[in-house]
């Protein structure tokens, strides 16, 4: 298992128009799913990192984001251990999205080119504003849909007794009349 590179989500298409946000979102869901399955116990960041294929640093960063929104808490009995503090039936994907989207990745200060004149700068500001408005509108629609999915379904699907494939019924062969 390569701990230097984050494991890619199984679904390669990404939401929100941002591959990094999608990766953080899917990793946060994975971490919460593992914590929900471990309830009422706690899991260490190292165990979560190993199970999810993520670097420990990324896992701790995501756990800190989730903690800031009250979704997880550190365990007081075990060092660097975490537990999910929210009822899985009331925890939605929208809650996870809010915690992940609230943190903006650090970026370097924008550089201005000497050849950039005022007309280009005004046009660039207009384009940036339009893209920002479109992204916000798209994310609002996605957020509304994410509110309909709760993480309680993870526990239900993972237990063997709650998910059964119905037995198929076959009927006897009846020859067609000649």
N, C-alpha and C positions, 0 to 999 in steps of 0.2 A: 504494500500500500504506500503510495507516494504522499507523504505529508506536506510536501512543499507546494503542491498544486491542489487547488480546491476541486472536489469532485463535481463534475458537471451534472446538472439535473437530468433526469431520464427523458423529460420532454424538452426537446431542443428549441422549440419556438418559445419566445419570451413575451411576457406581458409588459405593459407600461412603456414600450419603446426604448427600453434601457436594459441591456443584457446584465450589467452589474447589479442593478436593482432587482432584477428577476432572480439572479443567483443568490443574493442575500435573502430575498423573500423565501425562496424554496429551502435554503439552509435553515432559516429560522423556523419554518414549518416542520422540518425534519427534527430539529432540536426539541421543539415543543412536543412533537409526537412521541419522541423517546422519553421525555420527562413525564408526559401523561401516562404512558404505559408503565412507568416505574412507580407511579403514585401508589401508596402514600410515601414511598421512599424517595431518596434523592440520588442524583448521579453527579459525579465529578466532571469538571470541564475536560479533563484528560480522557475520561471514558467516553464522553460525548464526541470528542474530537476523533478518537480512534474508531468509534462506531460509524461516524458519518463521513470519515475520510477527509476531514477538514483540519487545517493547522489549529493548534490550541489557541493561538493568538486570535484568529478569526472567531472561534467559538466563544472565547471570553468577551470579545467585542459585541457579538450578537446577544449574548446573555446580558451584558450591561444595558444594551438598548431595550431588551425585553423587560429588564428590571425597572428601568426608568418609567415604563408604562404600566408597571404593576402586574405583569404577566408571570414573572418568575421571581423567586427570592432565594438568597443564599441560605444554605442550611447552617444553623448555628452549632450543630453537633459535629459536623465534619468539614474539614478545611476544603475550600474550593469546590464544594458540592452545591447543587442547585435543585430546587423543586418547583413544580408548577403550582402557583397559588390560586389559580382561577378554576372554577368548575368547567370541565371540558365541554359541557353542553352549552355554556354561555360564552365560550371563547370562539370568536369568529375569525375568519381569514382577514376581515377588514381590520381587526385589532392588531393582527400580526403586521399587516401592511403599514398601518400608521406608525408602528414602532420602528420598522425598518426604513420607511421613507423619511422619517423625521431627521435622520442623520445624513448629512450631505458629505460625500467624499471630499477630502481636502484636495484643493487644486491650486496650482500656482497662479499668481496674479496675471491677469491678461496683459499681453504685450501689445503695444501700439506700434504700427509700422509708420515710419517717417513719411512714406509716400501716400498714406491714407489721408484723403482730403475730407472736408466737412460733408460733402454730398454722400460719399460712401459711408461715413460714420452714421449719418442720419438714416440711411437706408438699412444699415446693419442693425441699428437700434429698433427700427420698425420690424424687421424680420425676426429679431430675437423676441420682441414683445408678442408678435403673432404666434410664434412657436411656443412660447411660454403659456399663452392663453389656450392654445389647442391642447397642449400636454395636460394642463390643469383640467380642462373639460373631459378629456379622455379618462384621466385618472379618477375623476368624480364618478363617471359611469361605471368604471371597473370596480371602484370601491363600493358602490351600491350593490353590485352583484356579489362581491366577496362577503357582504354581510349575511347572505343567505346560507353560507357554509360554515358549520361549526366543527371544531376539532373533536367533539364527542363521537363523531362518526368514525374516527380512526380506531378508537377502542372497540366499537361495535364490529367493525369489519375484521379486526385482527383476531377476535375470539372465534374459535371453531364452531361453537354451537349456534352463534347468531347468524352465520352465513352458510346456508346450505343450498346446493344446486338441486332443484326439484328433479325427481326421477322422470325420465322421459317415458311416455306411454307409447307403445307400439301396438298397432292393431294387426290382427291376423290378415294374411294375404287372401284377397278375394279375387278369384279369376274373373276376367271380364267376359260377358256373354259373347258368343260368336255370331 
